[in-house]
Amino acid sequence: MTTSRHDEPPSLGAENPSPAHVPTRAELDDMGPEELAVLAARLDDVEIVHNQRKWPVPGTRAEKRAERAVALWFLISALSAVAFIGVFLFWPYEYVAPGQPGHQLYSAYTPLVGLFFGLSVLALGIGVISYVKKFFPDEVSVQQRHDGPSDEVARRTVIAQLAKAGKDTDIARRSLIKRTAGLAAGVFGLGLGIAAVAPLIRDPWKGREEADLWVTGWKPVNGETVYLRYDTGDPSEIALVRPEDQDPGSMMTVFPFRESERGDEEALVKALRKSDNPVMLIRLRPGTPVTLREGQEDFHHGDYYAFSKICTHLGCPTSLFESQTNRILCPCHQSQFIATEYGKPVFGPAARPLPQLPITVNDEGYLVATGDFPEAIGPSFWEIHGS
């Protein structure tokens, strides 16, 4: 006589090494949720020492107060998530220089985004913890530890345990908590979704050829000379760069300057803080062999070479220059570029050379840019062609 496959005992895994009785599938199908929950504890070698429901008498005033307290945290989380979405979408976020109208609003953008996002997460977490503390039964259990994967019996009974936990806490009749928890989770999830897709909604190509993705502060305007300056800590102090200011085998960070900006504090500060403006001005040692990039043979002036300081991997500042090997290093993810080969990447995740700024020395003896970068700076994106 053969035994029906339906009646065969489920496979016994390492989690249940020696239970007194392993029920068949037919027996499992006949068990109710309460029986399955009890079986789950027995099969897991769990001894329940104490189990007492928090609210043995339902509907008391104390229980209602506890329910409202939990719901309040979920409501705070939901309102904070709404505030986060509102600030993220509608608060003024474009740079405004200090002393200019709107600077205080601009300065509050990042703190408010962080505040409401953090408060939403915090309140949601407190609400969950409060619900567990106020409504889950007081239970003391002792369980023997077993290694190995769970078998089929364990998988089926653990679901029953979860269902029993929900029944013991009376979650089905706590509509206020369910609604506020759902509201908090839903609005918070919506906020995360908006934060994820918002950069795709805002048009980065506004202005087309003049879009910020293509144009930097080094672009000539109305034929005005763009000088190289370094930052002294005082935006109004204009320190232009001459070739004799830099020693061989050294690097300095420079920024664009136009005479029309002199005395204009907002323009001067913007030139120093605009994320795509910093440039590494490198002076190689005399006689250093150099490989020039095709079409950019005249971008340097003697031993002076200027490269974007924005790493082409993820946009970190390539702040380090090793004069012995002529390598430019990005400290974030260890990408390395070689200055003697047009900023070509030679190590790390960066896959594109650092864009090179065309420079020369004008009649006054100052280093100046002869044009903007010929390619987009920073991390690669779909519309960048070539390397």
SULWOLIN-V25661 format. One line per field, one symbol per residue. ss: DSSP state (h for helix, s for strand, l for the rest). burial: I if it has 24 or more other ideal C-beta (glycine too) atoms within 12 Angstrom, else O. A space follows every 50 residues. Layout:
ss->???
burial->???
//
This chain:
ss->llllhhhlsllllllllllllllshhhhhhllhhhhhhhhhhhllsssss ssllllllllhhhhhhhhhhhhhhhhhhhhhhhhhhhhhhllllllllll llhhhhhhhhhhhhhhhhhhhhhhhhhhhhhhhhhllsssssslllllll lhhhhhhhhhhhhhhhhhllhhhlhhhhhhhhhhhhhhhhhhhhhhhhhh hllllllhhhlllllllllllllllsssssllllllllsslshhhlllls ssssssslhhhlllhhhhhhhhhlllllssssslllllllslllllllll sllssssslsllllllsllsssllllsssllllllsssllsllsssslll lllllsslsssllllssssllllllllllllllllll
burial->OOOOOOOOOIOOOOIIOOIOOIIOOOOIOOOOOOOIIOIIIIIIOIOOOO OOOIIOOOOOOOIOOIIOIIIIIIIIIIIIIIIIIOIIOOIOOOIOIOOO OOOOOOOOIOOIIOOIIOIIIOIIOIIIOIIOOIIIIOOOOOOOOOOOOO IIIIOIIIOIIOOIIOOIIIIOOIOIIIOIIOIIIOIIOIIOOIIOOOOO OOOOOOOOOOOIIIIIIIIOOOOOIIIIIIIOOOIOOIIIIIIOOIOOOO IIIIIIIIOOIOOOOOIIIIIIOIOIIIIIIIIIOOOIOIOOIOOIOOII IOIIIIIIIIIIIOIIIIOIIOOOOIIIIIOOOOIIIIIIIIIIIIOIOI OIIIIIIIIIIOOOOIIIIIIIIIIIIIIIOOOOOOO
//
